[in-house]
Amino acid sequence: SWSVFYGKALGMLMFVALLLAMSVPAALAAYAMGGISAQSQLVPLYIILLLVLLQHTTLALMISSLANSTEAALRITYALVLCLAVVAAWIP
């Protein structure tokens, strides 16, 4: 039911959000040294990263619900994320 979906989605999102949160000190160090601007570079970067995190997490959840095994879901998800990255690299 929906509670299972929301539980899995939240679990996946929190794990990946933790990885994203671990990058914040390095970004803040670059900001503190004057290498980047907070409003024009840092905030938009993290907004885009959060949207990509949401996109890839929901894609992985959809694939895991359709695949027959965990290994197949992992392989298909990695392939689709690679395809998304290649397509995104071609978009100007």
Secondary structure as GFF3:
##gff-version 3
##sequence-region A 1 92
A	DSSP	alpha_helix	2	21	.	.	.	ID=ss1
A	DSSP	alpha_helix	24	32	.	.	.	ID=ss2
A	DSSP	pi_helix	38	42	.	.	.	ID=ss3
A	DSSP	alpha_helix	43	66	.	.	.	ID=ss4
A	DSSP	alpha_helix	70	90	.	.	.	ID=ss5
###
